[in-house]
Amino acid sequence: MMAIASISGLYYLGNLQLQSAVPLEMAEKGDIIEFTGICVNSKENFALLYNGSETIVVFETLESGKAYKIRGKLTNPAKNCVEAFEINQTSPKVLPLETLTGAYWVDDYCQLLTPKKISLNTCLNASKGERVIIEGLYYNKRFYVVNYTRLGFENSPKDNMPFLIVGSVIYGGNPATIWDGDEEVKVYLPYNQTLRAGEYVEVLGTAKLYSTLTIYVDDKSDVRVLGRARKSPIGEEKIGEVAYGACAVKKSTNAYISLDCTSIPLYGFSARRGDEVQFEAIRRKNSLYCLECKVSKPREKLENSLCNPNPEVPSKIEGDVKWVKVYSNGFGIANITNGNCWTLLKLPKSLGITLEEGEHVVAFGFHTTYRGMPAFEIASREDIIIG
C-alpha cells in the first residue's frame, strides 16, 4: 500500500508540472503559475517575491534581494500563496527595473541620497558619500538593489548632497574653516567635536551652497585628521601652509604683531617691538595665526645701534639726554648721546613722556630723520626705559 501511494503522488506531481501556466491575475486555486520576482522578505520557510506590480508567497527560505523564477500551484488566491515545484535563481533583467543615481549614505541604515533619502534593502560595497548608480525595484518604501555601479566622489559640491573635502584647518573650533586649495570651507562638526588650526584633515558631510561653501558633518567618524599642514619658510608659504621663521617685531598691538620678514600680520601671540620671535604659523588669506611661537631673543639683548643706525630693522638705542626741546604744540625732541654718537629722540605729545637733561635712556623703535638730522622714533610709552 505504501508503494502504491508513493507512485500515485509522483504521478500527481508530474501531471501538475506538465500543465500550462496561468497568468497570476487570472489564476484560481489549484492553477499552475509561473512567476519571476525579487525576494523582498525572507524568514525561515517563508519568502515574499515581488515583480514590480504583484507579490507571491512561497513557503521556502530564499535570499533577500535575489531574483527567482518560481513554478508552482496557487493554493490561496487571496494571499497569492504558491506551493513551489521549481525554484531557480535567475537574472533580474526580465523585471521592470528602475535606475537611480545618487550618493551612497550610511547613518542608522543604508540609503541613497538624491538628495531625497531612499532606504535600501542592503548596504553596498561603496564608500560613504560616493556616487553610485543602482538598479532595482521599490517595495514597501524601500528600494531593493539588484545591481550597482560605483562612480567615485563628486568633483564639485552640489546643494544638499554629500561632499568630501581635504585640506588644512586655518580656523579651529566648531565651526572650523578649512582651506581646500581653492577656497575657504566652513565645517560644522558634531556636538563636542572640534578641529585645531594647522591640522590637515579629510571631512565628509552634506554641502550647503551659501556664499561660503558650508559642510555639515553628522558623524564623528566622517572627520579624519591626516596629519599637519605642509611647512614652508616665511615668505614662501601658500594659504593653508604652515610658515616658519625667526623675525623681529616691527609693531605690536593688542590684536597682532607685525614682523620685519613679512607684510602679513601675525595673530595669536604677543611680543614687544624689537623682540625676535621664532614661530610656526598657519597662513590664512590675509594673516598668519600662531601655532607655536616664542620670543627667541628679547629686545633688551639687541646691540646699541646709536652709532650704526639701520632704518630697515627694529633697533635699540642707549645713551644720556644731552638736551631737550619742546615746541608750543607739545611735540618734543631730545638729544641722546653716547660717546661721539648721537640721535634725536622724537617725543610726540600723545606719548606723555617727559625727559630731563642728564637722564639715562634706553629706547626701542626705528631710526629715521628729523629735518635732515638722524632721529629715532618710538611707538608707545612702553618702548622707553628712563633712568
Helices and strands as residue ranges (DSSP letters): H 2-18, G 24-26, E 32-43, E 46-50, E 55-58, E 67-76, E 81-89, G 92-94, E 98-106, E 110-113, E 117-119, E 131-139, E 142-152, E 162-171, E 176-179, E 184-188, E 199-209, E 213-216, G 220-222, E 223-228, E 231-233, E 242-252, E 256-259, E 266-267, E 276-283, E 288-297, G 299-301, E 315-326, E 332-338, E 341-347, G 349-351, E 360-370, E 373-377, G 381-383, E 384-386
